[in-house]
Amino acid sequence: MNKKGFTLIEVLIVVVIIAVLASLVMPKLLPQTERAVVAEAMQTLGVLQRSQNQLMDLTGGTTWTAANTHALIKDKLNVQIKTGSKYNYTCTNANCVATRIGGANKTITFNRNGTVTCGAGYTAVKDGNTTIGCT
């Protein structure tokens, strides 16, 4: 008998092996994805904070209304928020806040003086006594 191809059992064994390998790898990859999203938010907040400081310097410290949409942030601070961002950003003359989209209600705050505050659900990354980031 001329045998061509694989039997159903052979294919099922390969599928099971791939599934086992994927189940070992996925728990390692998921936290890295979240860390990358948080790092992106931290970088965006840093840009917003620098733009905010420039605006305050240019206007002599004049209070301006909050920018709570990406269009207002672009208009007031001249910063374009990436399409598909996992955070909503809100800036006032005192601080900029990134709030995680999707019901997680996690926040990261950059104050105008450069301090960082990590909301519930995040762990502060410190350099001595100064918070320099969130994870």
Phi, psi and omega per residue, in radians:
M1 nan 2.314 -3.132
N2 -1.562 1.996 -3.057
K3 -1.727 2.123 3.095
K4 -2.176 2.416 3.091
G5 1.509 -2.980 -3.092
F6 -1.941 2.639 3.059
T7 -1.383 2.864 3.133
L8 -1.058 -0.683 3.134
I9 -1.093 -0.765 3.129
E10 -1.084 -0.749 3.122
V11 -1.136 -0.744 3.127
L12 -1.106 -0.664 3.116
I13 -1.119 -0.732 3.107
V14 -1.108 -0.731 3.131
V15 -1.111 -0.737 3.126
V16 -1.121 -0.733 3.118
I17 -1.088 -0.771 3.120
I18 -1.110 -0.714 3.122
A19 -1.105 -0.721 3.114
V20 -1.121 -0.784 3.111
L21 -1.091 -0.721 3.121
A22 -1.121 -0.679 3.138
S23 -1.186 -0.424 3.079
L24 -1.391 -0.566 -3.061
V25 -1.492 -0.683 -3.019
M26 -0.994 -0.757 3.128
P27 -1.060 -0.462 3.112
K28 -1.356 -0.562 -3.066
L29 -1.435 -0.615 -3.057
L30 -1.070 -0.785 3.093
P31 -1.102 -0.557 3.126
Q32 -1.158 -0.646 3.105
T33 -1.105 -0.802 3.122
E34 -1.115 -0.687 3.109
R35 -1.095 -0.658 3.121
A36 -1.157 -0.680 3.120
V37 -1.142 -0.736 3.111
V38 -1.139 -0.716 3.125
A39 -1.085 -0.672 3.090
E40 -1.112 -0.739 3.112
A41 -1.113 -0.720 3.130
M42 -1.096 -0.735 -3.140
Q43 -1.143 -0.769 3.117
T44 -1.098 -0.740 3.108
L45 -1.090 -0.644 3.099
G46 -1.099 -0.739 3.104
V47 -1.132 -0.773 3.131
L48 -1.077 -0.721 -3.123
Q49 -1.138 -0.726 3.098
R50 -1.131 -0.714 3.102
S51 -1.143 -0.684 3.105
Q52 -1.078 -0.779 3.120
N53 -1.098 -0.706 3.104
Q54 -1.096 -0.767 3.127
L55 -1.069 -0.778 -3.139
M56 -1.119 -0.662 3.099
D57 -1.170 -0.734 -3.123
L58 -1.174 -0.595 -3.091
T59 -1.677 0.116 3.131
G60 1.219 0.519 3.112
G61 1.437 0.243 -3.141
T62 -1.059 2.356 3.088
T63 -1.240 2.392 3.095
W64 -2.204 2.740 -3.085
T65 -1.267 2.727 -3.086
A66 -1.097 2.482 3.023
A67 -1.848 1.832 -3.040
N68 -2.029 0.211 3.007
T69 -2.282 2.772 -3.123
H70 -1.082 -0.595 3.130
A71 -1.174 -0.743 3.123
L72 -1.167 -0.660 3.105
I73 -1.108 -0.727 3.106
K74 -1.118 -0.712 -3.114
D75 -1.200 -0.794 -3.047
K76 -1.454 -0.731 -3.025
L77 -1.875 -0.080 -3.131
N78 1.025 0.702 3.109
V79 -2.150 2.177 3.123
Q80 -1.612 2.072 3.085
I81 -1.400 2.361 -3.110
K82 -1.045 2.351 3.061
T83 -1.107 2.386 -3.133
G84 1.483 0.250 3.135
S85 -1.049 2.539 3.133
K86 -1.505 0.033 -3.119
Y87 -2.234 2.625 2.904
N88 -1.731 2.409 -3.103
Y89 -1.981 2.430 3.066
T90 -2.336 2.290 3.107
C91 -2.175 2.417 2.980
T92 -2.130 -3.058 3.109
N93 -1.305 -0.114 -3.136
A94 -1.782 -0.622 -3.067
N95 -2.814 3.005 2.991
C96 -2.175 2.387 -3.085
V97 -2.177 2.357 3.010
A98 -1.873 2.171 3.129
T99 -2.012 2.185 -3.096
R100 -1.115 2.305 3.090
I101 -1.429 2.463 3.050
G102 1.978 0.405 3.038
G103 1.400 -0.055 -3.132
A104 -1.220 -0.434 3.117
N105 0.949 0.646 3.081
K106 -1.640 2.394 -3.130
T107 -2.249 2.621 2.996
I108 -2.253 2.275 -3.095
T109 -2.086 2.270 2.975
F110 -1.866 2.065 3.082
N111 -1.473 2.783 -3.083
R112 -1.034 -0.529 -3.132
N113 -1.410 0.040 3.064
G114 1.713 -0.064 3.132
T115 -1.364 2.638 -3.125
V116 -2.012 2.385 3.057
T117 -2.159 2.216 3.129
C118 -1.713 2.193 3.130
G119 -1.347 3.136 3.127
A120 -0.987 2.448 3.138
G121 1.677 -0.185 3.113
Y122 -2.034 2.650 3.066
T123 -1.853 2.285 -3.137
A124 -1.282 2.379 3.016
V125 -1.741 2.122 -3.026
K126 -2.016 2.612 2.964
D127 -2.078 1.685 -2.988
G128 1.253 -2.140 3.115
N129 -1.716 0.010 -3.060
T130 -1.733 2.238 3.049
T131 -1.328 2.178 -3.112
I132 -2.004 -0.058 -3.141
G133 3.141 3.123 -3.141
C134 -2.346 2.594 3.032
T135 -2.323 nan nan
